[in-house]
């Protein structure tokens, strides 16, 4: 599958290794080039709606109206549905936002436009979430990981998402009959946010989240896609966990950072 995808994207590749490729482009230009039902897992954290500028404003998210943003995401999800295998999974990070003293429930809007089936919502609790100066509402300390599937025959590796009995038993003193393999994680994950300083990135995807998603909803050798790659966490973790990867990103500086992670070297690349 990977060689087939790589051949289709050969004119667009910015960086490649034996087990993965990176593309410098808008994902809406690249996703239509990926063959049908070739992707096993999509893990991504798209640009926030109208909060951060990642690429001089010429991008999904910044400067868009709500309708424009949702329309962009609808087109993205149409491509997700087409390129995802029947056994595939999508983990999509989204944050509801406050606008003009109203809560905009972006998560619900994304669910409404998705042709994929929502399997579950995972709450990402962020203990070090940046404070917001206001006197009308509390600081939002969580985001959501929306888990979508294409069919009921999706890949799921529950034993990769367990707390060892030795840890769980200490946390819960009640008389439960413990699974000897450990307790399956709940749908609230407490994981601190990560901020990248060079180049600056306000919302880097934490490795721990990506590791859990890749181990839980894909197998070794599977092809993992992140169409909003940012500084490269998904590709780096996919490679470390013996998966193939495709990363798409519009910002060249972030893509250079992704390459450094993949190569494990410092210095300037592809400047």
Order of alpha helices (4+ residues) and beta strands (2+ residues): alpha-beta-beta-alpha-beta-alpha-beta-beta-beta-alpha-beta-beta-beta-alpha-beta-beta-beta-beta-alpha-beta-alpha-beta-alpha
